Amino acid sequence: MLEEHRLRLLSAMTDGGLWPADSPWVREAMEAVPRDLLAPEAVHVWTGERYEAVRRAEAPEAWAAAVHPGPYGSTVTQVTDSMPTSSISCAAIVATMLDSLALEPGHQVLELGTGSGWNAALLAHRTGQGHVTSIEIDAELAARAHRCIEAAGHQVRVITGDGDAELPEGEAFDRVISTYAVEDVPWAWVERTRPGGRIVTPWGHTGCVALTVADDGASATGWMQAPARFMPTRRTGRPPAPFERVRGGGGGLPAQFPRDVDQLAHPDVLFALRVLLPDVRIDTRAAQADGQITAWLGDGRSSWAVLQQAGTDVNAHRGGERNLVDEVTRAWAVWEERGAPGMYDFGLHLTPHAHHVFTGDDPHGPRWQPLAYAL
């Protein structure tokens, strides 16, 4: 039963052409270190209203299905205050990020966000034993991951600490990889990466970036690698409140949205809006039986909007201090005026004091700054 779910996920990765051609070791590692070896005895499944625990001892088939979902499915392993706070990331994005890391045997690797330990075990499978250091802010998760990694036959140094700031003193790494999203890549990560080394991390809340540290160590530059959504860093406390809590049950004011709502799910549009409106979260739901498409906008504080489309008719409502419908409409127009570059056209250039988002091949070319909003 468990083996069937393992093989089904691996086959789906193959059928979808999701194994990185330049990194055949990724497939070998995922075959050798299946997700269930690192998954906890209870995982969490969304019912449409809340997360419910699925325990291996009580429902082994459901547990195996939750641990080995499709290539784009993640497995929630921790829920705090009704919100997911740790997960095993989907296999497709893990494969992409490991490929982007350009990892070689013997590399010294720093991982930020141990979680279940699956990614750390995959890294150790590639580098050899004793070359991976992983930092986890949650002491209970760190202890459990360390036990599971060892039980899976790998040696990883697991440290309890803040991956944004509490890094091993005096150590340098060939590769740095984060399994949680940051709005600004900590400069400490660049300082701990050897010149020419790589940093791969989810950036913002829509994609991941691969950066190469300059030979003089004074900057790091790279391009977006894939669309992705990861849980945010815990360093700044709780993440922005989800849409439902921001909205607070209010009906809102009517608004006008002149675009097709389903296009808000397009990776290029979504990423451009993230760059221009970095604090606005956008979630969409595919058309249901009634043919309606819905998108939710929220700034995590007080402002929200709901966009619903059936056919060509769009029904929009918004609430809070900011008019997020107008902001998204404006940002979309700005993106088009600048040539509508795709997500993979965007790059990130880091220096000790600034993050520069750019398009094209020149990191010092025109920069994309967030748009100001008017209250």
N, C-alpha and C positions, 0 to 999 in steps of 0.2 A: 504493500500500500504506500508506504513512505517512498520506496524506490520509484514507484510509478510517478509520483509527484515530482521527484527530482528529475527524472528523465523527461517528463513533459515540459518542464521549464527549459531544460537544455535544448530540447528539440525546437521549442518556440523561438529561442534565441537564434538557432540555426536557420529556421524557416524565414525569420524576419531579417536575415542578413546582418545580425547585430554583433557578431564576433569581430573584433578589430583585426583587420588583415595584417597590420604591421606589428601586432603584439599577440602572437599565437599562445603565449604563455598565460594570457588571461583566461582562455577557455580551459586550458590544462589545470589552472589553479581552481576555477569554479567547479570542475569535475572532481578534483581531489578534496576540496574543502566545501561541501554542500552547506547551504544556509542553516539546515536543521541542526548541524553540529554546534552552532553557536546560539541558536534561538532559545529563549527561556521556556519554562514549562507552561507558562500562560502568556498568550499573545492577545491582542485586542482587535476586534472587528467592528466596523461602523455599521449600525443597523438602519441608518437613515434618521435616527433621532439621538443616538448616543453610542459610545463605545462599550462593547460588552466583552468580557474576558472569555477566551476559548482555551480550555485547559487540555493538555495533551492526555492526561490520565483519564479524563471524562469523555473527550470527543476526539480521538486520535485522527480520524479522517478529516474532520473540520480543521483541526490544528495543522495537519500536514498541508492542506489546501491553502491555509492562511500564510504559512511559512514559505511555500513555493507557489506564489501567484504567477500571473503572466509576467513577461519581461518588464512591463511598465508598472507593476504593482509593488508597493512597499508593504512591510509588515510592521505594524505598530507594536512595540515591545514595552512601552511605559506610558501610562496616562496619569496626569496630575491635575487635579481640579477640573476634571472632565475634558482636558485638552491633551493631545498627544505630545509627549516630551522626549521620546526616543523611538527610533525605528531601525529596521534593517532596510536600507535603501533598495530601490528597484534594481534588478540585475542589469538592465540596459544602461542606466546611467553610471553604475559602478564600473562596468566594462569600459565605457567611454572615458571616464576619469582616470582609470588605471592606464589606459592607452595613452592619454594625454600626458601622463607623468613621465613617460619615456624611461621606465625603470629598468635597471640592469642588476644582475647578481652582484652582491657585495656593496651596493649603495647603502649609505646610512640614511634612514628615512625617519622623519618626524611626522606623526599623524596627530591631528587635533580632533578629538571627539571619538573616543573608543567605542561607545555604545555597546552593542552586543559582542564586539570583537571580531566580527566576520571580515571586515575590510582589513584589519590588522593582520589576521591570519593569512589572507590572500597576499598581502605585501610580504610577509615572512616567507611564504612559499616561493616567491620570486627572488628575494634578496639573499636567502639563506638565513639560518637561525642566528639570533642575537644582533641583528642589524636594524630592528624596528623599535622605536620608542613611541608610545601612544599615551596621550594625556586625556583624561576624562574628569570633568568637574564634579560628577556625581560619584561619591565614594562607594555606594552600594553597587552601581553599575560597573565601576572600575574593578572592584573585587571579583564580581561575578565573571566579567569578561576575561580577567586574567586566568581564572580557574578553567574556563571553557577553552581558551586558546591553548593552554597547556594540555588539556585533555584531548584536543585535536592534534597534538603532536608538534606544536610550534612554540618557539621561545620569543616572547615579546616583552620588553620592559614597559609595564603599565604604571603610570604615575597619576595620582589624584591631584588635580589642580586646574587652574584656569588656562585653557589653551590660547587665549588671546594675550596673556601677559606673563603667566608663571611658567616660563620655559627653562629647560636645563641650562644652568650657567656654564659659560665657557665651552659649549659644544657647538659644532657646525654640522650641517646635514647636506647631503647631495640632493635630497628631495623632501618637500613639505607638502602634505595633503590634508585638507580639512573636510570633515564630513558634516559640517553645519554651515549655514549661510552667514556671511558677514556683509554689512553695508559698506564698510571700509576695511580693506585688507590691512591687518596690523603691521606696522613697519618692523616690529620685532621678528616677524616671520622672515622678512627679507634679510635682516641682520643675521639670522641663524642659518641662512642658506648660502652655501659656497658660491662664488662667482661662476656663472654658467649653469647653476642649478635651476631646478624647476619648482614652481609652486602651483598647485592645482586646488582651486576652491570654488564652491558655490558663491556667487557674488550677487548681492541684491536678493530678490526673491523670484527670479525667472530664469537664471542661467548659471553656467559655470565657466571659469576663465582659467587659462594656463599661462603663467608668467615665467619669463626667463630673467634671472638676475644678471645685470650687466657685469662686465669683467672687473670694473672698479668697485662694484658693490653699492654704487650710489643711486641706482634706480632698478626697476624691474618693469618689463613690458611684455604684453601678450595679447591674445585675442580670445574671443568667446568660442567655446567648444561645443556647447549643446544647450538646448532648453532644459531646465531642471528647476524643481522646487524642493528646497531643503528646510528643515527646521532651523530657526535662527539661533545665534549665539545666546547663551544664558548670561553673559557677563553683565549686560545692562539691565538685568532683572527680567520680569515677565515680558513676553513679546506683545506687540500691539493686540488689543482686544479683537476677537473675531467679529465679522460683520454683524452677526445676530445680536451681540452685546452692545455694539455701537448703535445699532438702529433702535434698540429699546422698544420695539413693538409699535413705533409711531407710523402713521400713514404717509406722512411727508407731503411735499408740495409737488404739483405737476411740473414737468420739465420737457424740453425738446431735445431729442438726440437724432441727428440727421444721418447716422451711419447704420450699417447692418450689424446687429448685435453679435452675430456669430463670428464676425471678423475679430472681435476682441480676444478670441482664443488663438488666433494665428500667432506663432512664435515671434515673427518679425514685428508685428504690431505691438504685441505684449511687451517685448523687450524695449522697444523705442519709448513706450509710455512709461516703463520703469525708469529709464534714464531721465526723462523729462519731468516725471512726477514720482520721485523715489519713495514717497511715503504712502502712495495710493496702491492698495491691493485690489486686484481684479480677479474674480472667479466667475466661470461660466458653466452652465449645464447644457448638455446637448439636448436637441429637440426630443420631446417625449411623444407619446401617442397622439397628443393634440397638436403636434407640430410647433409648439411654443419653445422659444429659446430664451433663457434668462441669464442675466449677468448681474453680479453684485459688486459694488464699489464701496470701499471704506478706507478711511485714513487712520484707523486704529484708535481714534480719540472720540470725536463727536460727529463727524460728517460721514454721510453714506448716500448711496443711490441704488435703485433697482431699475434695471432696464429689461423689458419684456417685449419679444417680437413674435408675431404670428403672421406669416406671409410677409407683406410689405409694411404692416402696421406696427409701429413701435410705441409702447406705453412706458413712460419714464416718470419716476418719482424720486425726490431727493430730500434730505434733511440735514440739519447741522449748520455750522457756521459757514462752511465752504460749499460752493456749488460744484460738486465733483463732475456733474454731467457737462457743464460748460468747460471745466478744466480739461477733461479728457478730449472733448471735441477740439479745443484749441491745440492741445499737444499733438493730436493726430494730424492736424493741418500743418503744424510746424514740421513734423517729420516728413510729410509729403513735399513741403516746400524745399526741404534740404535733400531731395532726391530719393526718399523712402529707402534708405539703406537697410539691408537685411541684418539679422542678428549676428551673422558670422563676419560682417563688415566692421563690427565694432571692436575696438581695442581699448586696453586700459594701461596707462603709464603711471607708475608709482615713483614718488620721491619721498624723502623723509617728512615732507610737510604738505603734500598734495596728492590727490587722485585726479588724473586727467582722462576723461573718456573722449575717444577720437574715432574717426572713421578714415579708411584709406590706409596707406602704408607708412605714413609719417606720424610718429607719436607726438611730434611738436606742431602738427598741423592744427586746423580749426578744432576747437574743443566744444563738447556738448555739455552745457550747463543746465541744471534743473530750472524749470520755469517758475517764476514768482507767481503767487496767487493773491488775489485781492479778496479781503473779507467784506 
